[in-house]
Amino acid sequence: MTGWIGINDYAAPLFALQGLARGGDGRRAAPDELMPDELMPVGTLLLDLTLTADAAPRPLLALNVAGDWPRGLHLALAPGRRLTLHLAQGSRTARTTLALPPGEGDLALRIALSWDAPARRGHLAAEDIATGTLCRADLPAPPPLLLADTAALIHDRARRHADPAVTLLALSDRVEPFGLFPRIAEGTPILTETGLRPVQTLRRGDLIRTAEGALMPLRWITCCDLPAAGSFAPVLLRAPYLGLRHDILVAPQHRMLLSGIDAEYLFGAAGVLVAAGQVLQSGAARRLPGRGIARFHHLLLDSHAAIGMGGTWGESLDLSPLAATPGLAAMTPLAGLPASALPRHNARTARVLRSFESDTLLRAMIA
């Protein structure tokens, strides 16, 4: 198994059986690269999906193949804000239904279909990108998919249907961790007891400096290779803005702690949290969509805190989305950490700004 082999962000589809390189361009799949009957017994199909509050039930992603060996994949939005999935492979079928995270407004989602046919297990999972809320439904005894069919889902518009609400498709040939995704790109300097160190050099037990001036031991460090596209497309935060002494690269959902007289005047708080993706409109950041794969890390402390990052402060890994469903940690990058060792995080103490509030604050800070 190699990991991510296909990405389509509706710019230029990438597909490479040998795996997509970190920072590389990959290449398009040619029809003669794929054996017609080659199976993909294990894999993950990842989608970015934005649903409006009034979204009507409809197919979201579908592939149908008729003939002597009929097969299909159908992912649909059903009434009651639910997802339904139907897989068919000859006479074998698998179905499941997933209730989406609650909410009344528009919903930006990550969806993952993962299957392990030899182990006779799979799942359909969803994450609310804004809040990190996770939900999952088991998919018992999923059939193996044909490699050619999964490739068609990525790059063959003539064979597959994808609703306009789907903005990213990515394919891996293994069951990938899902949820609590790492957000700190490799190379980012983290403030420790002994000074700044690249995030990938940190180890459990290292003391991390927080915005409150405390030193907290590193409980766990996660690491994942992720598609550098869609909601994962990295954001470059530029020095000297936001107090940075070094440019740093983070995921769009990574929240930075902004403080000072402007935050206190506008919001009556010593510090507020702003997602890196919301900084893009200010000129203090730019998106690096790149191609291929990017490697991210995240740092788990005993408490959710703001940690030193290149001269400013960004949040550590927040486990509060797991408060109601701690068992879901097993499908995340925290799978290697025993459940008994998971700290319990309370709700964030700093206020998380909405997009228009972030714009107001950043204009005041950068003016």
C-alpha positions as MATLAB code, in Angstrom:
seq = 'MTGWIGINDYAAPLFALQGLARGGDGRRAAPDELMPDELMPVGTLLLDLTLTADAAPRPLLALNVAGDWPRGLHLALAPGRRLTLHLAQGSRTARTTLALPPGEGDLALRIALSWDAPARRGHLAAEDIATGTLCRADLPAPPPLLLADTAALIHDRARRHADPAVTLLALSDRVEPFGLFPRIAEGTPILTETGLRPVQTLRRGDLIRTAEGALMPLRWITCCDLPAAGSFAPVLLRAPYLGLRHDILVAPQHRMLLSGIDAEYLFGAAGVLVAAGQVLQSGAARRLPGRGIARFHHLLLDSHAAIGMGGTWGESLDLSPLAATPGLAAMTPLAGLPASALPRHNARTARVLRSFESDTLLRAMIA';
ca = [
       0.000    0.000    0.000;
       1.324    3.411   -0.970;
      -1.198    5.966    0.364;
      -2.727    8.774   -1.689;
      -2.828    7.901   -5.386;
      -5.434   10.323   -6.768;
      -6.602   13.918   -6.282;
      -9.138   16.002   -8.175;
      -9.786   19.576   -7.039;
     -11.345   20.425  -10.426;
      -8.144   22.151  -11.543;
      -6.092   19.239  -12.926;
      -6.777   15.635  -11.831;
      -3.780   13.670  -10.592;
      -3.500    9.891  -10.518;
      -0.363    7.820   -9.936;
      -0.390    4.167   -8.950;
       3.034    4.525   -7.337;
       1.633    7.233   -5.043;
       1.583   11.007   -5.252;
       4.790   12.677   -4.133;
       4.963   15.300   -1.435;
       5.048   18.631   -3.234;
       5.048   16.825   -6.586;
       2.774   17.077   -9.559;
       1.799   13.436   -9.961;
       0.520   12.574  -13.405;
      -2.697   11.786  -15.184;
      -3.744    8.167  -15.484;
      -3.624    6.644  -18.930;
      -6.218    3.929  -19.672;
      -3.571    1.284  -20.389;
      -2.030    1.720  -16.912;
      -4.912   -0.098  -15.226;
      -5.641   -3.801  -15.533;
      -9.349   -4.165  -16.352;
     -10.090   -6.638  -13.528;
      -7.594   -5.474  -10.908;
      -9.237   -5.103   -7.518;
      -8.666   -2.467   -4.864;
      -9.498   -4.460   -1.712;
      -8.578   -1.657    0.715;
      -8.927    2.068    0.295;
     -10.309    5.460    1.255;
     -12.289    7.890   -0.875;
     -12.284   11.413    0.565;
     -14.638   14.250   -0.430;
     -15.001   17.921    0.394;
     -18.652   18.866    0.282;
     -20.555   22.082    1.016;
     -24.289   21.812    1.696;
     -26.528   24.852    1.899;
     -29.146   25.064    4.638;
     -31.898   24.348    2.101;
     -30.048   21.592    0.206;
     -32.510   19.179   -1.404;
     -32.044   15.387   -1.297;
     -30.090   14.301   -4.363;
     -27.215   12.089   -5.589;
     -23.809   13.476   -4.624;
     -21.425   10.963   -6.190;
     -22.272    8.012   -8.416;
     -20.682    5.494  -10.743;
     -22.609    2.765  -12.561;
     -21.169   -0.007  -14.721;
     -23.507   -2.421  -16.530;
     -22.665   -5.708  -18.258;
     -21.723   -9.195  -17.119;
     -20.318   -7.826  -13.860;
     -22.566   -4.909  -12.830;
     -21.246   -2.647  -10.154;
     -21.861    0.772   -8.708;
     -21.241    3.345   -6.023;
     -23.988    5.721   -4.919;
     -23.555    8.418   -2.261;
     -26.645   10.579   -1.787;
     -28.079   13.271    0.443;
     -31.283   11.912    1.953;
     -34.121   13.677    3.810;
     -33.353   14.571    7.399;
     -29.808   15.701    6.631;
     -28.517   12.157    6.223;
     -26.084   10.513    3.835;
     -26.860    7.151    2.255;
     -24.251    4.911    0.660;
     -24.796    1.897   -1.580;
     -21.937   -0.205   -2.955;
     -22.547   -3.035   -5.434;
     -20.074   -5.520   -6.907;
     -21.772   -8.272   -8.897;
     -24.138   -9.969   -6.444;
     -22.485   -8.381   -3.393;
     -23.868   -5.180   -1.919;
     -23.213   -3.033    1.143;
     -25.305   -0.159    2.473;
     -25.166    2.320    5.313;
     -26.774    5.576    6.445;
     -25.030    8.398    8.301;
     -26.740   11.225   10.210;
     -24.758   14.409    9.598;
     -23.619   16.733   12.399;
     -26.512   18.901   13.595;
     -26.832   22.486   12.439;
     -29.188   24.920   10.806;
     -26.987   26.845    8.393;
     -24.655   25.907    5.575;
     -22.427   22.950    6.336;
     -18.872   22.453    5.043;
     -18.055   18.762    5.349;
     -15.306   16.239    4.822;
     -16.634   12.810    3.968;
     -14.616    9.592    3.986;
     -15.633    6.211    2.641;
     -13.123    3.610    3.833;
     -13.247   -0.103    3.064;
     -11.229   -3.173    3.991;
     -12.825   -6.039    2.089;
     -10.512   -8.825    3.412;
     -11.300   -7.774    6.994;
     -15.023   -7.407    6.099;
     -15.290   -3.937    7.589;
     -15.569   -0.351    6.468;
     -17.144    2.936    7.440;
     -18.668    6.160    6.208;
     -17.547    9.156    8.276;
     -18.140   12.901    8.217;
     -16.470   15.893    9.846;
     -17.936   19.365   10.210;
     -14.900   21.344    9.014;
     -15.773   24.432   11.062;
     -16.269   22.717   14.433;
     -14.381   19.433   14.060;
     -17.492   17.466   15.074;
     -17.217   13.852   13.932;
     -19.770   11.184   13.140;
     -19.427    7.678   11.749;
     -21.511    4.778   10.495;
     -20.135    1.257   10.065;
     -20.207   -0.358    6.622;
     -20.280   -4.121    7.230;
     -18.660   -6.487    4.697;
     -17.925   -3.957    1.930;
     -17.056   -5.486   -1.456;
     -13.675   -4.681   -3.011;
     -13.772   -1.932   -5.603;
     -12.206   -2.190   -9.033;
      -9.113   -0.025   -9.357;
     -10.335    1.223  -12.733;
     -13.622    2.297  -11.147;
     -11.905    4.236   -8.355;
      -9.680    5.913  -10.948;
     -12.798    6.870  -12.904;
     -14.223    8.521   -9.790;
     -11.162   10.777   -9.724;
     -10.665   11.747  -13.353;
     -13.352   10.398  -15.696;
     -16.230   12.876  -15.912;
     -17.909   10.785  -18.594;
     -18.292    7.780  -16.295;
     -19.019    9.324  -12.907;
     -21.534   11.837  -11.618;
     -20.364   14.399   -9.064;
     -22.709   17.049   -7.707;
     -21.423   20.663   -7.901;
     -21.395   20.698   -4.087;
     -18.433   18.284   -4.202;
     -15.251   20.370   -4.445;
     -12.525   17.770   -3.818;
     -12.093   14.057   -4.460;
      -9.048   12.162   -3.186;
      -8.213    8.464   -3.253;
      -5.876    6.326   -1.133;
      -5.129    2.616   -1.387;
      -5.275    2.192    2.393;
      -7.654    3.043    5.226;
      -6.608    6.575    6.151;
      -7.048    8.245    9.565;
     -10.005   10.608    9.592;
     -10.822   13.623   11.764;
      -8.635   15.706   14.102;
      -6.409   16.245   11.097;
      -2.890   17.621   11.731;
      -2.591   21.306   10.834;
       1.048   22.347   11.297;
       3.234   21.836    8.218;
       6.612   20.183    8.464;
       9.383   22.681    9.195;
       7.269   25.055   11.305;
       9.346   26.277   14.302;
       7.709   25.530   17.670;
       8.711   27.346   20.863;
      10.047   24.850   23.422;
      11.880   25.052   26.733;
      15.151   25.266   24.791;
      13.988   27.614   22.009;
      12.508   27.155   18.553;
      12.581   23.649   17.048;
      11.076   22.311   13.794;
       7.822   20.565   14.606;
       8.938   17.238   13.112;
      11.873   17.024   15.560;
       9.687   17.155   18.675;
       9.200   14.062   20.826;
       6.818   13.029   23.596;
       7.755   14.688   26.878;
       9.310   17.788   25.293;
       8.234   20.956   27.094;
       6.213   23.360   24.911;
       5.870   27.065   25.711;
       2.295   28.395   25.819;
       0.915   31.913   25.454;
       0.278   32.007   29.218;
       4.016   31.576   29.819;
       3.689   28.000   31.054;
       5.654   24.962   29.916;
       3.493   21.957   29.092;
       4.772   18.452   28.261;
       3.996   17.140   24.807;
       1.589   14.233   25.278;
       1.471   13.080   21.631;
       2.475   14.309   18.168;
       0.437   13.304   15.145;
       1.696   13.136   11.570;
      -0.238   12.627    8.329;
       0.325   13.046    4.627;
      -2.722   14.821    3.193;
      -3.849   16.055   -0.229;
      -2.520   19.596   -0.754;
      -5.828   20.671   -2.268;
      -9.363   21.687   -1.381;
      -9.890   22.304    2.326;
      -6.374   20.953    2.958;
      -4.605   23.457    0.651;
      -1.915   24.967    2.922;
      -1.937   28.635    3.959;
       1.348   30.540    4.149;
       1.242   33.068    7.009;
       3.765   35.767    6.175;
       6.242   37.498    8.480;
       6.234   40.118    9.902;
       2.431   40.108   10.032;
       0.707   38.743   13.166;
       3.997   39.058   15.047;
       5.704   36.359   12.981;
       9.485   36.255   12.735;
       9.319   33.393   10.221;
       6.827   32.493    7.517;
       4.864   29.450    8.631;
       2.678   26.999    6.726;
      -0.523   25.698    8.305;
      -3.826   24.152    7.309;
      -6.670   26.619    6.596;
      -8.600   25.521    9.711;
      -5.659   26.041   12.076;
      -6.579   28.786   14.531;
      -4.134   31.492   15.510;
      -4.389   33.464   18.768;
      -4.457   37.195   18.017;
      -4.133   39.648   20.900;
      -3.434   43.299   21.541;
      -5.271   46.571   21.793;
      -7.354   45.988   18.646;
      -8.689   42.633   19.867;
      -9.478   44.100   23.259;
     -11.175   47.190   21.826;
     -13.264   45.348   19.236;
     -14.179   42.209   21.172;
     -13.468   42.937   24.815;
     -11.013   40.035   25.039;
      -7.299   39.774   25.634;
      -7.046   37.278   22.784;
      -9.248   35.748   20.106;
      -8.866   32.778   17.754;
      -8.841   33.291   13.985;
      -8.630   30.497   11.413;
      -5.639   30.797    9.071;
      -7.945   30.606    6.067;
      -9.660   33.793    7.263;
      -6.347   35.677    7.113;
      -6.177   35.267    3.323;
      -8.250   38.385    2.621;
      -5.902   40.595    4.626;
      -2.722   40.267    2.574;
      -0.924   38.709    5.534;
      -1.294   35.241    4.033;
      -1.599   33.426    0.742;
      -2.817   30.005   -0.220;
      -0.351   27.448   -1.534;
      -2.536   24.925   -3.350;
       0.531   23.092   -4.604;
       0.189   19.678   -6.130;
       0.391   16.230   -4.671;
       0.769   15.688   -0.939;
       1.704   17.829    2.086;
       2.859   16.525    5.461;
       1.255   18.001    8.579;
       1.737   17.498   12.318;
      -0.216   18.441   15.424;
       0.709   18.640   19.087;
      -1.424   17.212   21.892;
      -1.029   18.729   25.355;
      -2.859   17.914   28.560;
      -4.947   21.060   28.025;
      -5.941   22.851   24.855;
      -3.584   25.853   24.652;
      -1.965   28.396   22.360;
       1.636   27.424   21.609;
       4.545   29.447   20.217;
       4.923   29.139   16.443;
       7.540   31.239   14.663;
       6.881   34.332   16.771;
       3.115   34.108   17.087;
       0.696   31.709   18.781;
      -1.383   28.904   17.311;
      -3.623   26.387   19.001;
      -2.586   22.903   20.061;
      -4.683   19.876   19.168;
      -8.189   20.299   20.550;
      -9.990   17.142   21.706;
     -13.259   18.836   22.683;
     -14.980   17.597   19.456;
     -14.551   14.063   20.880;
     -16.169   14.883   24.226;
     -19.470   13.199   23.315;
     -17.930   10.335   21.301;
     -14.448    9.512   22.645;
     -14.544    6.120   20.905;
     -14.108    7.851   17.547;
     -10.489    8.659   18.462;
      -9.582    5.195   17.156;
     -10.206    6.289   13.546;
      -8.182    9.516   13.880;
      -4.400   10.072   13.857;
      -4.613    9.434   17.627;
      -5.258    5.727   17.040;
      -1.836    4.803   18.464;
      -2.587    6.493   21.801;
      -4.458    4.288   24.321;
      -7.935    5.586   25.094;
      -7.039    5.708   28.788;
      -4.242    8.164   27.976;
      -6.460   10.665   26.144;
      -6.753   13.923   28.107;
     -10.180   15.500   28.464;
     -10.331   18.970   26.939;
     -12.983   21.482   27.908;
     -14.479   23.969   25.469;
     -12.107   26.667   24.202;
     -11.673   29.599   26.547;
     -10.743   32.103   23.820;
     -13.474   33.335   21.538;
     -13.441   31.975   17.978;
     -14.183   34.787   15.524;
     -16.552   34.440   12.616;
     -15.351   35.391    9.153;
     -16.660   38.976    9.113;
     -15.293   39.562   12.634;
     -11.876   38.294   11.568;
     -11.905   40.653    8.598;
     -12.634   43.609   10.891;
      -9.858   42.717   13.319;
      -7.249   42.033   10.641;
      -7.981   45.316    8.863;
      -7.397   47.132   12.138;
      -4.202   45.216   12.937;
      -2.615   45.483    9.493;
      -3.708   49.011    8.597;
];
